[in-house]
Amino acid sequence: MTTAFNPELPLPPDETLITATPVEDEDRP
C-alpha cells in the first residue's frame, strides 16, 4: 500500500479510501 500510492502526492490513505468508496451513491434514492 506504501508503494502503490504515489510518493509525490502526500495524501492520507484514510481520506483516499473514503473518497474512493461510493458512499453518496448508497445515500441516493
N, CA, C, O and CB atoms as a CASP TS submission, in Angstrom:
PFRMAT TS
TARGET T0000
AUTHOR 0000-0000-0000
METHOD Language model
MODEL 1
PARENT N/A
ATOM      1  N   MET     1       0.847  -1.205   0.000  1.00  0.00           N
ATOM      2  CA  MET     1       0.000   0.000   0.000  1.00  0.00           C
ATOM      3  C   MET     1       0.882   1.256   0.000  1.00  0.00           C
ATOM      4  O   MET     1       0.463   2.326  -0.441  1.00  0.00           O
ATOM      5  CB  MET     1      -0.958   0.006   1.239  1.00  0.00           C
ATOM      6  N   THR     2       2.115   1.097   0.506  1.00  0.00           N
ATOM      7  CA  THR     2       3.008   2.258   0.555  1.00  0.00           C
ATOM      8  C   THR     2       3.552   2.564  -0.834  1.00  0.00           C
ATOM      9  O   THR     2       3.661   3.724  -1.232  1.00  0.00           O
ATOM     10  CB  THR     2       4.169   2.013   1.543  1.00  0.00           C
ATOM     11  N   THR     3       3.894   1.499  -1.569  1.00  0.00           N
ATOM     12  CA  THR     3       4.446   1.702  -2.908  1.00  0.00           C
ATOM     13  C   THR     3       3.330   1.981  -3.913  1.00  0.00           C
ATOM     14  O   THR     3       3.548   2.652  -4.922  1.00  0.00           O
ATOM     15  CB  THR     3       5.265   0.474  -3.347  1.00  0.00           C
ATOM     16  N   ALA     4       2.139   1.464  -3.635  1.00  0.00           N
ATOM     17  CA  ALA     4       1.018   1.642  -4.561  1.00  0.00           C
ATOM     18  C   ALA     4       0.682   3.128  -4.693  1.00  0.00           C
ATOM     19  O   ALA     4       0.416   3.622  -5.789  1.00  0.00           O
ATOM     20  CB  ALA     4      -0.225   0.843  -4.080  1.00  0.00           C
ATOM     21  N   PHE     5       0.698   3.833  -3.559  1.00  0.00           N
ATOM     22  CA  PHE     5       0.382   5.263  -3.589  1.00  0.00           C
ATOM     23  C   PHE     5       1.575   6.064  -4.104  1.00  0.00           C
ATOM     24  O   PHE     5       2.719   5.771  -3.757  1.00  0.00           O
ATOM     25  CB  PHE     5      -0.027   5.759  -2.186  1.00  0.00           C
ATOM     26  N   ASN     6       1.311   7.061  -4.919  1.00  0.00           N
ATOM     27  CA  ASN     6       2.395   7.890  -5.457  1.00  0.00           C
ATOM     28  C   ASN     6       3.051   8.697  -4.343  1.00  0.00           C
ATOM     29  O   ASN     6       2.371   9.406  -3.601  1.00  0.00           O
ATOM     30  CB  ASN     6       1.865   8.835  -6.558  1.00  0.00           C
ATOM     31  N   PRO     7       4.378   8.591  -4.225  1.00  0.00           N
ATOM     32  CA  PRO     7       5.104   9.316  -3.177  1.00  0.00           C
ATOM     33  C   PRO     7       5.079  10.826  -3.420  1.00  0.00           C
ATOM     34  O   PRO     7       5.272  11.617  -2.497  1.00  0.00           O
ATOM     35  CB  PRO     7       6.556   8.824  -3.099  1.00  0.00           C
ATOM     36  N   GLU     8       4.840  11.212  -4.671  1.00  0.00           N
ATOM     37  CA  GLU     8       4.816  12.645  -4.990  1.00  0.00           C
ATOM     38  C   GLU     8       3.535  13.295  -4.475  1.00  0.00           C
ATOM     39  O   GLU     8       3.472  14.513  -4.310  1.00  0.00           O
ATOM     40  CB  GLU     8       4.944  12.862  -6.509  1.00  0.00           C
ATOM     41  N   LEU     9       2.525  12.482  -4.226  1.00  0.00           N
ATOM     42  CA  LEU     9       1.260  13.030  -3.734  1.00  0.00           C
ATOM     43  C   LEU     9       1.064  12.634  -2.276  1.00  0.00           C
ATOM     44  O   LEU     9       0.554  11.552  -1.983  1.00  0.00           O
ATOM     45  CB  LEU     9       0.069  12.536  -4.598  1.00  0.00           C
ATOM     46  N   PRO    10       1.472  13.514  -1.363  1.00  0.00           N
ATOM     47  CA  PRO    10       1.359  13.225   0.078  1.00  0.00           C
ATOM     48  C   PRO    10      -0.081  13.333   0.566  1.00  0.00           C
ATOM     49  O   PRO    10      -0.444  14.278   1.266  1.00  0.00           O
ATOM     50  CB  PRO    10       2.246  14.180   0.883  1.00  0.00           C
ATOM     51  N   LEU    11      -0.891  12.354   0.186  1.00  0.00           N
ATOM     52  CA  LEU    11      -2.295  12.367   0.616  1.00  0.00           C
ATOM     53  C   LEU    11      -2.541  11.243   1.613  1.00  0.00           C
ATOM     54  O   LEU    11      -1.963  10.163   1.491  1.00  0.00           O
ATOM     55  CB  LEU    11      -3.248  12.228  -0.600  1.00  0.00           C
ATOM     56  N   PRO    12      -3.385  11.493   2.585  1.00  0.00           N
ATOM     57  CA  PRO    12      -3.696  10.489   3.602  1.00  0.00           C
ATOM     58  C   PRO    12      -4.471   9.325   2.991  1.00  0.00           C
ATOM     59  O   PRO    12      -5.436   9.545   2.260  1.00  0.00           O
ATOM     60  CB  PRO    12      -4.499  11.118   4.753  1.00  0.00           C
ATOM     61  N   PRO    13      -4.064   8.096   3.280  1.00  0.00           N
ATOM     62  CA  PRO    13      -4.733   6.911   2.734  1.00  0.00           C
ATOM     63  C   PRO    13      -6.162   6.788   3.246  1.00  0.00           C
ATOM     64  O   PRO    13      -7.027   6.245   2.558  1.00  0.00           O
ATOM     65  CB  PRO    13      -3.948   5.650   3.085  1.00  0.00           C
ATOM     66  N   ASP    14      -6.410   7.288   4.449  1.00  0.00           N
ATOM     67  CA  ASP    14      -7.754   7.211   5.034  1.00  0.00           C
ATOM     68  C   ASP    14      -8.745   8.020   4.192  1.00  0.00           C
ATOM     69  O   ASP    14      -9.840   7.553   3.877  1.00  0.00           O
ATOM     70  CB  ASP    14      -7.745   7.726   6.499  1.00  0.00           C
ATOM     71  N   GLU    15      -8.338   9.239   3.838  1.00  0.00           N
ATOM     72  CA  GLU    15      -9.244  10.102   3.069  1.00  0.00           C
ATOM     73  C   GLU    15      -9.425   9.564   1.653  1.00  0.00           C
ATOM     74  O   GLU    15     -10.498   9.682   1.061  1.00  0.00           O
ATOM     75  CB  GLU    15      -8.708  11.549   3.023  1.00  0.00           C
ATOM     76  N   THR    16      -8.359   8.972   1.122  1.00  0.00           N
ATOM     77  CA  THR    16      -8.426   8.446  -0.244  1.00  0.00           C
ATOM     78  C   THR    16      -9.406   7.281  -0.316  1.00  0.00           C
ATOM     79  O   THR    16     -10.142   7.139  -1.292  1.00  0.00           O
ATOM     80  CB  THR    16      -7.029   8.000  -0.727  1.00  0.00           C
ATOM     81  N   LEU    17      -9.410   6.456   0.715  1.00  0.00           N
ATOM     82  CA  LEU    17     -10.302   5.288   0.723  1.00  0.00           C
ATOM     83  C   LEU    17     -11.754   5.739   0.847  1.00  0.00           C
ATOM     84  O   LEU    17     -12.644   5.184   0.202  1.00  0.00           O
ATOM     85  CB  LEU    17      -9.937   4.321   1.883  1.00  0.00           C
ATOM     86  N   ILE    18     -11.984   6.751   1.684  1.00  0.00           N
ATOM     87  CA  ILE    18     -13.352   7.238   1.904  1.00  0.00           C
ATOM     88  C   ILE    18     -13.886   7.889   0.621  1.00  0.00           C
ATOM     89  O   ILE    18     -15.046   7.706   0.251  1.00  0.00           O
ATOM     90  CB  ILE    18     -13.392   8.252   3.090  1.00  0.00           C
ATOM     91  N   THR    19     -13.014   8.652  -0.045  1.00  0.00           N
ATOM     92  CA  THR    19     -13.442   9.332  -1.268  1.00  0.00           C
ATOM     93  C   THR    19     -13.663   8.320  -2.390  1.00  0.00           C
ATOM     94  O   THR    19     -14.561   8.484  -3.215  1.00  0.00           O
ATOM     95  CB  THR    19     -12.399  10.389  -1.696  1.00  0.00           C
ATOM     96  N   ALA    20     -12.842   7.279  -2.414  1.00  0.00           N
ATOM     97  CA  ALA    20     -12.950   6.266  -3.468  1.00  0.00           C
ATOM     98  C   ALA    20     -14.222   5.438  -3.289  1.00  0.00           C
ATOM     99  O   ALA    20     -14.796   4.942  -4.259  1.00  0.00           O
ATOM    100  CB  ALA    20     -11.709   5.346  -3.466  1.00  0.00           C
ATOM    101  N   THR    21     -14.651   5.298  -2.041  1.00  0.00           N
ATOM    102  CA  THR    21     -15.849   4.492  -1.780  1.00  0.00           C
ATOM    103  C   THR    21     -17.112   5.284  -2.146  1.00  0.00           C
ATOM    104  O   THR    21     -17.270   6.426  -1.715  1.00  0.00           O
ATOM    105  CB  THR    21     -15.898   4.053  -0.287  1.00  0.00           C
ATOM    106  N   PRO    22     -18.002   4.689  -2.932  1.00  0.00           N
ATOM    107  CA  PRO    22     -19.245   5.358  -3.345  1.00  0.00           C
ATOM    108  C   PRO    22     -20.259   5.418  -2.204  1.00  0.00           C
ATOM    109  O   PRO    22     -21.242   4.677  -2.198  1.00  0.00           O
ATOM    110  CB  PRO    22     -19.863   4.635  -4.550  1.00  0.00           C
ATOM    111  N   VAL    23     -20.017   6.290  -1.256  1.00  0.00           N
ATOM    112  CA  VAL    23     -20.918   6.401  -0.101  1.00  0.00           C
ATOM    113  C   VAL    23     -22.161   7.199  -0.492  1.00  0.00           C
ATOM    114  O   VAL    23     -23.274   6.889  -0.065  1.00  0.00           O
ATOM    115  CB  VAL    23     -20.196   7.073   1.106  1.00  0.00           C
ATOM    116  N   GLU    24     -21.954   8.225  -1.304  1.00  0.00           N
ATOM    117  CA  GLU    24     -23.090   9.069  -1.712  1.00  0.00           C
ATOM    118  C   GLU    24     -24.041   8.279  -2.617  1.00  0.00           C
ATOM    119  O   GLU    24     -25.246   8.533  -2.641  1.00  0.00           O
ATOM    120  CB  GLU    24     -22.588  10.348  -2.445  1.00  0.00           C
ATOM    121  N   ASP    25     -23.494   7.341  -3.343  1.00  0.00           N
ATOM    122  CA  ASP    25     -24.321   6.545  -4.245  1.00  0.00           C
ATOM    123  C   ASP    25     -25.393   5.782  -3.461  1.00  0.00           C
ATOM    124  O   ASP    25     -26.544   5.684  -3.886  1.00  0.00           O
ATOM    125  CB  ASP    25     -23.447   5.565  -5.054  1.00  0.00           C
ATOM    126  N   GLU    26     -24.988   5.248  -2.311  1.00  0.00           N
ATOM    127  CA  GLU    26     -25.948   4.481  -1.497  1.00  0.00           C
ATOM    128  C   GLU    26     -26.991   5.415  -0.881  1.00  0.00           C
ATOM    129  O   GLU    26     -28.158   5.053  -0.736  1.00  0.00           O
ATOM    130  CB  GLU    26     -25.210   3.689  -0.379  1.00  0.00           C
ATOM    131  N   ASP    27     -26.551   6.616  -0.525  1.00  0.00           N
ATOM    132  CA  ASP    27     -27.470   7.572   0.098  1.00  0.00           C
ATOM    133  C   ASP    27     -28.541   8.015  -0.911  1.00  0.00           C
ATOM    134  O   ASP    27     -29.658   8.368  -0.535  1.00  0.00           O
ATOM    135  CB  ASP    27     -26.690   8.806   0.637  1.00  0.00           C
ATOM    136  N   ARG    28     -28.183   7.987  -2.166  1.00  0.00           N
ATOM    137  CA  ARG    28     -29.122   8.423  -3.208  1.00  0.00           C
ATOM    138  C   ARG    28     -30.286   7.439  -3.325  1.00  0.00           C
ATOM    139  O   ARG    28     -30.116   6.238  -3.115  1.00  0.00           O
ATOM    140  CB  ARG    28     -28.399   8.560  -4.571  1.00  0.00           C
ATOM    141  N   PRO    29     -31.454   7.951  -3.657  1.00  0.00           N
ATOM    142  CA  PRO    29     -32.657   7.097  -3.778  1.00  0.00           C
ATOM    143  C   PRO    29     -32.624   6.224  -5.036  1.00  0.00           C
ATOM    144  O   PRO    29     -33.556   5.456  -5.279  1.00  0.00           O
ATOM    145  CB  PRO    29     -33.922   7.967  -3.795  1.00  0.00           C
TER
END
